[in-house]
Amino acid sequence: MRALMFNGISLVVLASVALGVSALNRSSRNTILLWVFLWLIVGFLASERRSPIWIQRSSFTHNLSEVRKSVLRLDTVLADAAGKLPLLDADMVRKLKRSGEKAAAKDLPGTLLSLGFIVTLSSVVFLRKLRPE
């Protein structure tokens, strides 16, 4: 059920961004270049640890990673494994707890707000270019 929710969120955002970007240009070559710029360059800038929060929230990949972390809850699985598996030494328990802390979602409300803004902006761009015949 959680995986379906994550897939639904990612499909809605991806479809709206694709429609918004495709509405910006008439030629497919320019659209592809703009799409690659938006996805790869902004994603690369957001992957830096010291990047500002507004750059991280503008990245589609970073936002979906945060949603995935909160929906799939790998942090709780790792914490449970650290506490319940009997044959682990202290070093392995510490590593599992540290990995669980890294796998935790940092800011889900801000991420969902950012994804909502991306969807709204893409929809506005698409609907402004849409011309009914």
NORZITA-V819197 format. One record per backbone hydrogen bond with DSSP energy under -1.0 kcal/mol. NH is the residue of the N-H (numbers start at 1). CO is the residue of the C=O. E is the energy in kcal/mol with one decimal. If there is no record, write none. Layout:
{{NH & CO & E} {NH & CO & E}}
This chain:
{{5 & 1 & -1.8} {6 & 2 & -2.4} {7 & 3 & -2.5} {8 & 4 & -2.3} {9 & 5 & -2.3} {10 & 6 & -2.5} {11 & 7 & -2.3} {12 & 8 & -2.2} {13 & 9 & -2.2} {14 & 10 & -2.6} {15 & 11 & -2.5} {16 & 12 & -2.0} {17 & 13 & -2.4} {18 & 14 & -2.4} {19 & 15 & -2.2} {20 & 16 & -2.4} {21 & 17 & -2.8} {22 & 18 & -2.3} {23 & 19 & -1.4} {24 & 21 & -1.1} {31 & 27 & -1.6} {32 & 28 & -2.4} {33 & 29 & -2.2} {34 & 30 & -2.4} {35 & 31 & -2.5} {36 & 32 & -2.6} {37 & 33 & -2.3} {38 & 34 & -2.8} {39 & 35 & -2.6} {40 & 36 & -2.4} {41 & 37 & -1.0} {42 & 37 & -1.2} {43 & 39 & -1.1} {44 & 40 & -2.6} {45 & 41 & -2.5} {46 & 42 & -2.1} {47 & 43 & -1.1} {51 & 48 & -1.1} {56 & 52 & -1.8} {57 & 53 & -2.4} {59 & 56 & -1.0} {63 & 59 & -2.2} {64 & 60 & -2.3} {65 & 61 & -1.9} {66 & 62 & -2.0} {67 & 63 & -2.1} {68 & 64 & -2.5} {69 & 65 & -2.3} {70 & 66 & -1.8} {71 & 67 & -2.4} {72 & 68 & -2.7} {73 & 69 & -1.1} {77 & 73 & -1.2} {78 & 74 & -2.3} {79 & 75 & -2.0} {80 & 76 & -2.5} {81 & 77 & -2.3} {82 & 78 & -2.1} {83 & 79 & -1.6} {84 & 80 & -2.3} {85 & 81 & -1.8} {93 & 89 & -2.1} {94 & 90 & -2.2} {95 & 91 & -2.1} {96 & 92 & -2.4} {97 & 93 & -2.2} {98 & 94 & -2.3} {99 & 95 & -2.5} {100 & 96 & -2.2} {101 & 97 & -1.9} {102 & 98 & -1.9} {103 & 99 & -1.8} {111 & 107 & -1.9} {112 & 108 & -2.9} {113 & 109 & -2.2} {114 & 110 & -2.2} {115 & 111 & -2.6} {116 & 112 & -2.3} {117 & 113 & -2.1} {118 & 114 & -2.4} {119 & 115 & -2.4} {120 & 116 & -2.4} {121 & 117 & -2.9} {122 & 118 & -2.4} {123 & 119 & -2.4} {124 & 120 & -2.4} {125 & 121 & -2.2} {126 & 122 & -2.4} {127 & 123 & -2.9} {128 & 124 & -2.0} {129 & 125 & -1.4} {130 & 126 & -1.2}}
